[in-house]
């Protein structure tokens, strides 16, 4: 009997150890790099340093510009290599992708035209599991969440706040953000059919309907509105999950605001878009498709604790988890870092 119990214990232990060995962990970092870090002195090196510190396996980048006829993807891969880390990338413009794992294919899903956004995809593999990782930097024009707050969403000139919901949605749909996301959803269907894990990171330049709710309608200059913002609504209807709201569903206690972040190395006037409004919002996202064995284990903001409120620097007092910068912070956005496990 004793031997039988010992055998069962050893078998159980071996099974647990095998299961643990089969569980993989990976991280995704969404990072708006503010014109490749050129706005902030030392910004490019700060981007590389923060990527290294994040230990991200996949990095989705916004505001890739390839200034002075350079290829940002090549420059950042080389900078990371000098810091002892190997990443892979490919040529892109406006948005970009980095991977610790070799990239087997890349696709332009929504090409940049007239600075109205872009989406790219890479195919890579961890072990035997294929991944389709997408990066998006969506249209910055017709930003209707500014119109609600009393500023024109194209010119950022002061105006009467737009408080009629139909008018807000009409203005929002004059952008091409919904068109770009429709292209993503269509392309990603092929990846899901092929058994790939699908992840999308991006600066959407649009809030989430999960943040503009009954609970927040009288906060942050929402003007009493509950808004079904197009991009987040389309993604939810297509079955995608918002990592931040999955772990922190309450937008009151965990607003998760990513822009405008207080970049201390920059003069205040460069950070202020609507000086008399509360335009803080969560516009940077990591989205994923549910997949058997895939679990979200952690998500946090990365960046300064401070934001810009009514034209002034403030320190936030929310329950949002945040990893503060080591030194220079290179952008006016906070980044988002999500950790997943895969069995």
Secondary structure, DSSP 8 states (H G I E B T S, - for coil): -HHHHHHHHHHHHHHHHHHHHH-EEEEEEEEE-TGGGTSSTTHHHHHHHHHHHHT-SEEEEEEE--GGG--HHHHHHHHHHHTT---B----SEEEEEESS-EEEEEEEE---TT-EEEEEEEEEETTEEEEEEEEEE--SS-HHHHHTTB-TTT--B------HHHHHHHHTTSSHHHHHHHHHHHHHHHHHTT-EEEEEEE-SS--TTTSSTTTTTSTT-TT-----HHHHHHHHTTEEEHHHHH---TTT-----BSB--TTS-GGGT-SSTTS---B--EEEEEE--TTEEEEEEEEES-SEEEETTEEEE--SS--EE--SS----SB-EEEEEEEE-
